[in-house]
Amino acid sequence: MSQAKVLLIEDEPKVAASVKTWLEENDFTVELAPDGAVGRHMAQSKRYDIVLLDLNLPFVNGLEVCRSVRAVHPQMPIILVTALGSVEQKLTGFDAGADDYVVKPFDFRELLARMRTLLKRNQNAPAGSEEGEVLRVADLELNTGYKTVQRNGVPIALTAREFALLEYLVRRNGRVASRHEIVEYVWDVNFDTGTNVVEVYINFLRKKIDRNFEPKLIHTKQGMGYFLKAQ
């Protein structure tokens, strides 16, 4: 992780200076962007190992910055670092393409651990992953680099979280994924046990992936979880 290049998009000067100093003390190279417009331009035009992105930014909000960066750099790790910490706000951030979500005020050690996890994942990505690995089940096709999906040749638009959930189910090769496993892998956050986010997103996927196509691919195993398989 030595000298990984970080883009910090943060409009509060004291917060930006504090995080920058701490990151540099931990062997990161840091470039600062003071608002969303500058941050978006820097992230789209340069290559960074990881982006730390606030949500409440001048000129261009963090969600729009995240979507724009993700469109240009599908594999660039993005962590939202914000005071907005409700489950709904986290889901919105993940849907915009964020890889992780850290709520202010945070412990620097937690942020460092999350950064290292994403950096390690990116370093272990197979060669050519920016262009994408193509996964297929029946007539369903996913490109993991360009984040595109089609079924029977028909393009299907998915949000970032819908894509992550679909990719996870495809990679399990027909094995059942429990609700807990899905939350842990796809969202990597601790949700209230009463939250039905998995069920909601499974329904989203069914409407887009299965409603107008045969055979149906997304299935429920009562009391156990979900799996994707051509039956």
Buried (B, 14 or more C-beta within 10 A) or exposed (E): BEEBBBBBBBBBEEBBEEBBEBBEEBEBEBBBBBBBBBBBBBBBEEEBBBBBBBBEBEBBBBBBBBBBBBEEBBBBBBBBBBEBEEBEBBBBBBBBBBBBBBBEEBEEEEBBEBBBBBBEEBEEEEEEBEEBEEBEBBBBBBBBBEBBBEBEEEEBEBBBBBBBBBBBBBBBEEEBBBBEBBBBBBBBBEBEEEBEBBEEBBEBBBEBBBEEBEEBBBBEEEEEBBBBBEE
